[in-house]
Amino acid sequence: MSSPHVLIIGAGVGGPALAIAAAQHGIRCTIFELRSSPGTKGGSIMLQPNARRVLDKVIGIPDEMVGKEGFEFDSIDFWWEDGMKIGSVDMSDGGYRSVRIKREIVQRILLQKCAEAKDLVEIRYGMKLEKIKEDKGGVTAYFENGTEVRGNILIGADGIHSKVREHVLGDLAPTPTYSGMVGLGSALPRSLIPLPSPMTYPSFIYTPSGMIMVVPNDPLAQEIGFAAQRSEDQERTRQGWEEYKTSGGLARAIKNDYKDVTTQPVRAMMDNMIEDKVSLWAPYEIPDLETWHTDRVCLMGDAAHAIPPSGGQGAGQALEDAGFMSRLLAAKLSTPSSTNKDNDNDAKSSSTTVNDIDYAALFAHFEKIRKARFESVRTLTKNSGDMRRAKSSFLSTMFRKYSMKVWFTLQGGYYKNDAVLGYDVAAADITY
Ligand SMILES: Cc1cc2nc3c(=O)[nH]c(=O)nc-3n(C[C@H](O)[C@H](O)[C@H](O)COP(=O)(O)OP(=O)(O)OC[C@H]3O[C@@H](n4cnc5c(N)ncnc54)[C@H](O)[C@@H]3O)c2cc1C
């Protein structure tokens, strides 16, 4: 079979992961990215066992390659700010640990793997998708700079503000809505944060003003990252959010929220935070989409199902999407140059041509399996986000404190979400 050509829009997390995984089956991908060169917005993310498993088993990025670059851990302790331990959450599964890793390192690893597969993976920067046309023979992507590119199918991995989504849904395409919570991230040298015994890293510390997440950013835990959120009804423009951050406005608002918290390590983090050197995120959400695909175009990652970062699963879901899509494509399109032994079961030799394939049916199966999986993850994210909000009265604060304690005690002090962490894309059903 001649090699198909997959056009991927977006070189964030999911796009490169899909290209790397597909290349193992001899499938050629070109990624188009609007940014003029490689780069990320910075900050760190958490990759949980389900994300590391799909990277390792399906995408072809060995687990050690990721683990050695970040802070690895097996559990997160939950505390009340006065030192009362609420409970612990298990963050490992089946030999895979969680890792907090800098976004730029994740991107470096993905781009390195793309470069290793350069015969089959090309990344073109400065390519902002403008519109898409599809017909019986293929799909054409049109870019703002006047370039037109033809491929067999197109995958929209272009994030929450997806342009591809507009093509798939037309007038039904939703506009992302602001979630009403704004987040602040910052980091300090470990020496500036007095961690009272027996607290260890990583910890989630609950206070009457909300929850603070404290997780190291590097393998030796020399740099401690922390994050806090606050409810803010006022939505700002992109520039407005930027000014709110760089002027120190957000940091001052958060410091004010936590002014009455006198206990460590929260006090030291607030006092030592450099007001204009923080990161800000204002999560946007999209409702459930009517569909994720057309005959030749399919959405994945945040473009299909963006969720707030509170569950630490957005990139994980984009990676799972990439892994599952690569298995579906491999089963139909794999060429003899396939090199991934682990995935050879998925690869069928076929006498069909790339244009005989019913891509709409393939995408429909992708949507069916991935939507169901995403639902369970979204529930976790919502619960986690709700728990971070400040409570408005002493009574509701105390209710949260003791109801959490009781809940954890009923679980034996230790909770594990097997369904989220134990998911294995390699075992997901690719028959339809
Ligand atoms: C503060 C914060 C913390 C987070 N923490 C975590 C965490 O701990 N764990 C976790 O798993 N997830 C986390 N996430 C979520 C995670 O970052 C996203 O879910 C993930 O990046 C989605 O990947 P994606 O590939 O779908 O989209 P993105 O990574 O957003 O990539 C989309 C790419 O498409 C490009 N693009 C957009 N439009 C066009 C166009 N028209 N033409 C060409 N290119 C285009 C963009 O420039 C971008 O490079 C966090 C998010 C935030 C904001």
PDBQT file of the ligand as one rigid body, heavy atoms in Angstrom, charges set to zero:
ROOT
HETATM    1  C1  LIG A 501      -1.751  26.017  33.823  1.00  0.00    +0.000 C 
HETATM    2  C2  LIG A 501      -2.003  24.694  33.192  1.00  0.00    +0.000 A 
HETATM    3  C3  LIG A 501      -1.559  23.565  33.834  1.00  0.00    +0.000 A 
HETATM    4  C4  LIG A 501      -1.779  22.310  33.278  1.00  0.00    +0.000 A 
HETATM    5  N1  LIG A 501      -1.332  21.225  33.943  1.00  0.00    +0.000 NA
HETATM    6  C5  LIG A 501      -1.518  20.010  33.405  1.00  0.00    +0.000 A 
HETATM    7  C6  LIG A 501      -1.019  18.855  34.083  1.00  0.00    +0.000 A 
HETATM    8  O1  LIG A 501      -0.448  18.948  35.173  1.00  0.00    +0.000 OA
HETATM    9  N2  LIG A 501      -1.180  17.644  33.485  1.00  0.00    +0.000 N 
HETATM   10  C7  LIG A 501      -1.819  17.506  32.273  1.00  0.00    +0.000 A 
HETATM   11  O2  LIG A 501      -1.945  16.375  31.775  1.00  0.00    +0.000 OA
HETATM   12  N3  LIG A 501      -2.326  18.590  31.625  1.00  0.00    +0.000 NA
HETATM   13  C8  LIG A 501      -2.178  19.819  32.153  1.00  0.00    +0.000 A 
HETATM   14  N4  LIG A 501      -2.656  20.923  31.494  1.00  0.00    +0.000 N 
HETATM   15  C9  LIG A 501      -3.442  20.754  30.255  1.00  0.00    +0.000 C 
HETATM   16  C10 LIG A 501      -2.558  20.567  29.019  1.00  0.00    +0.000 C 
HETATM   17  O3  LIG A 501      -1.610  21.591  28.908  1.00  0.00    +0.000 OA
HETATM   18  C11 LIG A 501      -3.417  20.531  27.763  1.00  0.00    +0.000 C 
HETATM   19  O4  LIG A 501      -4.541  19.710  27.974  1.00  0.00    +0.000 OA
HETATM   20  C12 LIG A 501      -2.616  19.987  26.590  1.00  0.00    +0.000 C 
HETATM   21  O5  LIG A 501      -1.575  20.874  26.275  1.00  0.00    +0.000 OA
HETATM   22  C13 LIG A 501      -3.502  19.759  25.372  1.00  0.00    +0.000 C 
HETATM   23  O6  LIG A 501      -2.712  19.299  24.321  1.00  0.00    +0.000 OA
HETATM   24  P1  LIG A 501      -3.145  19.552  22.813  1.00  0.00    +0.000 P 
HETATM   25  O7  LIG A 501      -2.065  18.984  21.980  1.00  0.00    +0.000 OA
HETATM   26  O8  LIG A 501      -4.534  19.092  22.606  1.00  0.00    +0.000 OA
HETATM   27  O9  LIG A 501      -3.210  21.134  22.649  1.00  0.00    +0.000 OA
HETATM   28  P2  LIG A 501      -2.042  22.241  22.884  1.00  0.00    +0.000 P 
HETATM   29  O10 LIG A 501      -0.954  21.674  23.716  1.00  0.00    +0.000 OA
HETATM   30  O11 LIG A 501      -2.779  23.435  23.351  1.00  0.00    +0.000 OA
HETATM   31  O12 LIG A 501      -1.473  22.465  21.439  1.00  0.00    +0.000 OA
HETATM   32  C14 LIG A 501      -2.213  23.088  20.414  1.00  0.00    +0.000 C 
HETATM   33  C15 LIG A 501      -1.213  23.641  19.392  1.00  0.00    +0.000 C 
HETATM   34  O13 LIG A 501      -1.939  24.045  18.234  1.00  0.00    +0.000 OA
HETATM   35  C16 LIG A 501      -1.413  25.259  17.769  1.00  0.00    +0.000 C 
HETATM   36  N5  LIG A 501      -2.464  25.928  16.982  1.00  0.00    +0.000 N 
HETATM   37  C17 LIG A 501      -3.620  26.478  17.458  1.00  0.00    +0.000 A 
HETATM   38  N6  LIG A 501      -4.340  26.977  16.428  1.00  0.00    +0.000 NA
HETATM   39  C18 LIG A 501      -3.645  26.737  15.302  1.00  0.00    +0.000 A 
HETATM   40  C19 LIG A 501      -3.868  27.029  13.923  1.00  0.00    +0.000 A 
HETATM   41  N7  LIG A 501      -4.975  27.682  13.515  1.00  0.00    +0.000 N 
HETATM   42  N8  LIG A 501      -2.947  26.630  13.009  1.00  0.00    +0.000 NA
HETATM   43  C20 LIG A 501      -1.806  25.977  13.414  1.00  0.00    +0.000 A 
HETATM   44  N9  LIG A 501      -1.535  25.692  14.702  1.00  0.00    +0.000 NA
HETATM   45  C21 LIG A 501      -2.447  26.058  15.639  1.00  0.00    +0.000 A 
HETATM   46  C22 LIG A 501      -1.049  26.008  19.044  1.00  0.00    +0.000 C 
HETATM   47  O14 LIG A 501      -0.095  27.030  18.807  1.00  0.00    +0.000 OA
HETATM   48  C23 LIG A 501      -0.478  24.863  19.906  1.00  0.00    +0.000 C 
HETATM   49  O15 LIG A 501       0.905  24.692  19.710  1.00  0.00    +0.000 OA
HETATM   50  C24 LIG A 501      -2.459  22.190  32.038  1.00  0.00    +0.000 A 
HETATM   51  C25 LIG A 501      -2.907  23.332  31.381  1.00  0.00    +0.000 A 
HETATM   52  C26 LIG A 501      -2.681  24.574  31.949  1.00  0.00    +0.000 A 
HETATM   53  C27 LIG A 501      -3.188  25.815  31.254  1.00  0.00    +0.000 C 
ENDROOT
TORSDOF 0
